[in-house]
Amino acid sequence: MTQIQRALRRFFVVMFVFLCLLLVQYWPFIEASEASVFLFAALSSLADAAIFVAPVVVIGLLLERVFRPRAGPCPRWKAMLVYGPVWLLSLLVVLLLFIDLQLFKLYEYHINAFVWNLVTTPGGLAALGASEQTIHTLVALVVVAAVVLAVLLAALHRFAARAPAGPGRFAHRRAASLTALLLVTLFVTEGVYAFSAYTGKESYLQAASVLPFHLNTSATALLRRLGVAPAEKSNTLKLAKGKVSYPLQPITTTAKERYPNIIWLTAESFRWDLFNAEVTPNLWAFAQQSMSFKHHYSGGNRTRMGLFSMFYGLHAPYWYSFQEQRVRPVLIDLLIDKGYLFSLRTSQSFTYPELNDTVFADMPAGTLMQALSDGEPWRRDQQNVDNMLTELAGADGARPRFMFMFFEATHAPYTFPESAVIRPDYLHEVNYAKLDLLTNVDAIHQRYINAAHFVDAQVGRLLDYLQANHQLDNTVVLFTGDHGEEFMENGHWGHGHGNYFPEEQIRVPLVLHLPGYPAKSYEHVTSHLQIPLTLMDYMGVSTPAQAYTLAGDLFHSEDFLVLGNYNYMGIKNGDSKLVFPFTGSEFFRYDVYDRQDKRLPRDQRQPVIDANGAVLKRVIAESRRFVQ
């Protein structure tokens, strides 16, 4: 055995052990308490670590064989040609797993299609809101990892030179035995997974979903031939897939003598309890002369689903087909038909989330779509409001206007100027790379409140202008959040975690000023899905609502609420939330949460599922109404 072979084999063992230690850190997220489930997780971790290290092993041994000298010691340049690719590939594997672990700890999902979309879509990475200090920390971690791996390889190479040379038959046998053992472990764990997926053993499936990059092996045909009975709910459910047919009939209207201006204001992650006289004094005062909906909910806990629900009045699964086929909401089509001028502004991006492919797809010539991306988010918000005020001051009133603004200051890490501080005990720097949530969550929450106070001040500037210039009599003003934000009330920070839809992530304020409507505070439960019909009625639309929306208007309470994110739907019905996957990318199961947003044990879920049978059928049917 050559010196490089001996060094590489030791390096592979060190890498394998380190990856196993990283995988162990996922285990606290496993829900089941049965010993057999943790044994499955332990064996799966061993097999997964072997899979992760396998490319490093194959490349290393292949290069060693290619550059092995026929006689004498190996030249340094040849050793570098072997160690260099091994070092680089090992660094990539370690970084990939480390990043996935941090991502899972924060949001409980792995590097997946959503993350790839985030990285590759213009504006996606900016949406993370990582601070400059976070970037510096990540760079430092990469440098440290690179140096440690390089030093480790160099040390093992020197150590291998001191070991006696020989045929290494015993080492070969050990390597072959270890490889065979790991292959058997992989075969067993994937077999358990395939059997669990077919028979609906949720505890094993959930444990597997915690570990990253699981193979998700299927053996449906084999198990069927063996006569194994499948679980009743082992099917996949794919909703709202197909050719979009929307609206179901043409939109007809009763002409109005004069159409109002519309100012539509949406703030990122703006949850309901920010709406009070202290944090949002301008909105609070404006609500006294407008309509406010005290128990209002977004259509989801992601920006895509929140905006989609408020403009389309449709359930979350429709996003994918509507985006792919670039279908605008009928509300925007109506405004175009009525000759509205459009000015659309965001402090984030129109490409992430993809509003340029959905809500504002193929807008008419002359539409202003301004996305500010330079500087801190609060500065962008302020500049966008400056631009809105300039536009309003220069408007001639010949045509009605639709003005949209998306505030970004309330997105993590929650930014604001010192003049907006009403909570001085805030965390002054949010560094994602080394953030201790349990210690700092209260101080992070104070940042969020300060950012919301700043957003309210910017909204106040717009409201002051409208009132001073007597424009409220002919201007619809709407303010809401795309979704809410959680600060560890249910064990999470932020929004959009797996199959959770806690109140903090979905409940938002809604203030709506409709000229001619009296000021009133509504206590019944309402949803973003009810906004389109309310505005369409106000604009004189006579087409039946069933032709373009799945909800009624804001003045009536819905029987239940439908929620969604990228893979899951939730039904909030009374005191419970029933959650299930709709894309087919997750193993199918029903989860049930109580009024405190705590997941019910498996043996207590079925009565709730049975009680919601008719609601489930209705929601599934509604999620197929506008596709063929």
Buried (B, 14 or more C-beta within 10 A) or exposed (E): BBBBBBBBBBBBBBBBEBBBEBBEBBBEBBBBEEEEBBEBBBBBBBBBBBBBBBEBBEBBBEBBEEBEEEEEEBEEEBBEBBBEBBBBBBBEBBBBBBBBBBBBBBBBBBBBEBBEBBEEBBBBEBBBBBBEBBEEBBEEBBEEBBEEBBEBBEEBBEEBEEEEEEEBEEBEEEBEEBEEEBEEBBEBBBEBBBBBBBBBBBBBBBBBBBBBBBBBBEBEEEBEEEEEEBBEEBEEBBBBBEEBEBBEEEBEBEEEEEBBBBBBBBBBBBBBBBBEEEBBBBBBEBBEEBBBBBBBBBBBBBBBBBBBBBBBBBBBBBBBBBBEBEBBBBBBBBBBEBEBBBBBBBBBBBBBBBBBBBBBBEBEEEBBBBBBBEEBBBBBBBBBBEBBBEBBEEBEEEEBBBBBBBBBBBBBBBBBBEEBBBBEEBBEEBBBBEBEBEEBBBBBBBBBBBBBBBBBBBBBBBBEBBEEEEBBEBBBBBBBBBBBBBBBBBEBBBBBBBBBBBBBBBBBBBBBBBBEEEEEEBEEBBBBBBBBBBBBBBBBBEBEBEBBBBBBBBBEBBEBBBBBBBBBBBBBBEEBBBBBBBBBBBBBBBBBBEEEBEBBEBEEBEEBBEEBEEBBEBBBEBBBBBBE
